[in-house]
Amino acid sequence: MKKRFLLLSALLLTSMFLHAQTEALNSFVEQHKNDPAFSFAFISKELFDVTIKTDVSEKDWKKVRQVVKNIGSLRILAADSITNGVALYKEVYELIPTDEFSELLSVRDGKTSVRIWVKDEADAVTDLILLVGAPEDFVLISFSGNIELGDIASLAAILDSDEVDDLIQTSKKAEIDFKVSPNPSNGDFNIRYQETGDAPATLMLIDQNGRPVSTLHLSGQPEEKVRMGQLPAGLYWLQLQTQKGKVGVKQVQIVQ
């Protein structure tokens, strides 16, 4: 990834973003997120809060947190030193339902192409998708939350190619680990978290667009069986938060 992505992104971030990612787009992310050539992160509001208290706090992430009134989630898929960045860009472009989403801007600088699609509600951006493609680079960023339109330019720092990778790696270090089984499941899970001196407090189920769909208060025991209720089949994120505010996120699949 090149520094020019930051400059392009800063120009692009002067309006709106996207609301609900399609199943096709989710499938694309699922297909590539475990590929060693890609870096991937799903960062919830709570995990973002934990992350900015770590090493990245010396950068601009605290400013981002002040601008973003309510982060739902931030999902990042990025790769550099690849050979098919343009092909990946074209593939994702075809997955965007342009009849539902407004294209904010399309920029081409040499061999680099950047596009943004958005939806907004009451003068506030609720979701955003950024797509970048170049022969050796690819970036897909989707954001859900609440940003005032006038504050979007301040979010440009989040799209710096170096900072994006830094955020991915730091968020992974900030996460706590816990075990969940079975997975796939019908919505009933066994949760295990055994860090001494810090008990599990809440469990939240988050959909692929970063929206909480179910929240449970835990007993504080290191092992507990939970029932998330009757939910549509699909992929979700299961977030565990401890009494001391540590956060862990696992992807789970619910089947009928």
N, C-alpha and C positions, 0 to 999 in steps of 0.2 A: 504494500500500500504506500502511496506517495503522499507527501505533504500537500500537494496540490489539491487533494481531496478536501482538506480543511478549507482552503480558499473557496473552492466551488461550493462547499456546503454552507459556508457563511453567507454566500450570495443567495443560495436557495432558501435558507430559513428566514423568510420574511413574510410568511403567511400561514398556511394550514397543513393538516396531515390526515391520516386515514382512521376509520372507526373499527370495522370488523374484518379481520383477515379471513379469506375464503379457505375452504377445506383444501383446495388445490394448492394454495400458497403454504398452508400448514404442512401439507404432504411434502412439498419441496424442502422445507426446513428439516423435517424429520429424515428425509432421504440423505441429507448432506451433513447434518450436525455432528455425526460421529466419524466422519471422514477425517483422517489425520491432517489433510491439507487445509481444513477449516478450523477456525476458532468459533465457539458458540457459547452464548450465555443467555439464560433467562433470569432476569433480575426483577424481583417483586419490590413493592414499595418498602416493605420492612427490611429486605436484604439490602436495598440501596442505602437506607439509613445507616445500616451497620457498616456497609462498605466505605461510605464517605468519612467514617470515623477512623479509618485506617490510613495507610500510606497516601492514598489519593487525596486526603484532606488538605494537603499542601498545594494542590492544584486548583482547578476551577470548579470542582464538583459541588462544593458548598454553595457556590453562586447558582449552580443549576438547581439545587434543591430549593433555594429561595424562590426561583422563578417558577418552577413547577409546583403548582398548588397541591396537586394530588396525583402522584405517580401511581398508576395502576400496575404497569409492568413495562419493562424494556427488554426487547429481544434482539440479539445481535448475531448475525452470521457473516463471517468475513474470511477472506483468504487472500494471500499474496503469493507471489512466485508460482503461479499456476499458468497453464497454457490455454485455458478455455474460458477466461473471464468474460469475453464478449458473448460467447454462446450461452453462458449462464445468465447473463443480463437479458438476453433476448428471450430465454425460456421463462424467466420470472415476469418479464413485461407482458407476455401473453396470458399470464395467470391473473393479472389485475382486472377486475370487472369494471371497466370504464363506464358502464351504464350506471353504476352506483357511486363511484368515487370521482371527485374532481381532480384533474391533474393541475397541480400548482405551477410547475415549471419543468422545462426540459432544456438541459444545457449540454453542449458538446464542445469539448476543448481538446483538439487534436484527436487522439484515440480514446479519450475518456468521455463517457456519457453518464449523465446524472438525471434522474427523474424523481419527482415527488408527487404523491397523491394524498388528498386530505378530505376529512369531513370536519365540520365545526358545528357547534350549537351555542346560540346566544352569545356570539362574539368571543367564544372560547374554543380553542382547539381541543378536541377530545382524543384524537388519534392521529398518527403520522407514520408514513412509510417512506423511506429513502432507499433508492436503488442506484448503485454505482457499478459500472462495468468498464473494464479496460482489458487489453490482451492478457496481462499477467495479474490482474486484481479484480476482486469482486467484494461488494459490501451490500448487505441487506439489513436495514435497521427498522424495526417497527416499535412504535411507542403508543401506549394508551395511558390516559390520565387527563389532566386539566391544565391548560396553559392559556393565559390571556393572549389574544392576538398580538398586542403591542409588545409582548415579552419574548416572542419567539426568537428574535435575533440573539438574545442572550443564551439561547440553548445551542448556539453554533459550536461551542467548545466540545459538546458531546460527540461531534462527528469528526474530530481530528483523528486521523488514522492511527497515530501512535497512542493517543489517549484512549481510543476505543479498545485496543488490545490491552492496554494497562488496566482498564476497567474490568475487562473480562477476567484477566488473571487475578486481580485483587479481589473480585467478588468471589472467585472460587476459593481463595485463601480465607475469606471472611466467613464462608458458610460452615455450619456445623453439620456433622454427619449423623444420620439416624437410619434405621432399617424399617422397611415397610414390606409386608407380605400378606396375602399372596398378591402378585402383580403379573398379569391382569387379575381383576377382581370384579365382583358384582356391586361393589361399593362398601363392602365390609373389609377392614384392614386390621392387621396386627402391627402396632407401632412399638419400636424398641429404641430407647435413647438412654444411654447409661453413663453419661458424664457425671462424675462425682461433684456434689455441691451445687448442682443446677438442675432443677426439675423441669420437665415439659409442662407448658402452660396452655397453649392453644394450638389447634390444628385447623388449617384453612384449605379448602379445595378451591382452586383457581382454574378458570377455563383457559382455552388457548389464546383468548384475546385479553387476558390479564384481569378478568372480572371475577371477584369472589362469588362463588355459588353456594358455599356452605361453610359454616364455622362452628367448631366444637370447643368447649372448655374441657381440658384434660384433668385427670385425677392427680397428676403429679407422680404417678408410679413409673418406674423405668420401662415397664411393659404394659400395654393396654390394648384391648380390642375396641375398635370404634366402628360406627355405622354412619356413613355419609348420606344415606337416604337414597331414594329412587331417582336416578339421574340418567340422562341420555347416554348411550354408549359413545365412547370416544376417548381421546387423550386429554388429560388434565395435569395440573401441577399441584402437588400436595406439599403444603408449607407448615413446618413445625416451628413454633416460637417458644423459647424457654422463659422461665421466670426472670432471668437476668437479661432478656432481650436478644439472645442469640437466635439466629435464624438458619434453617436448613430447608432446601427445596428439592423434591424428587418428582420426576415425571411418573405418572401412573396411567394405566389404561382401565377404563370401566367397560365391562361387557355385560350383555343381557343374557 
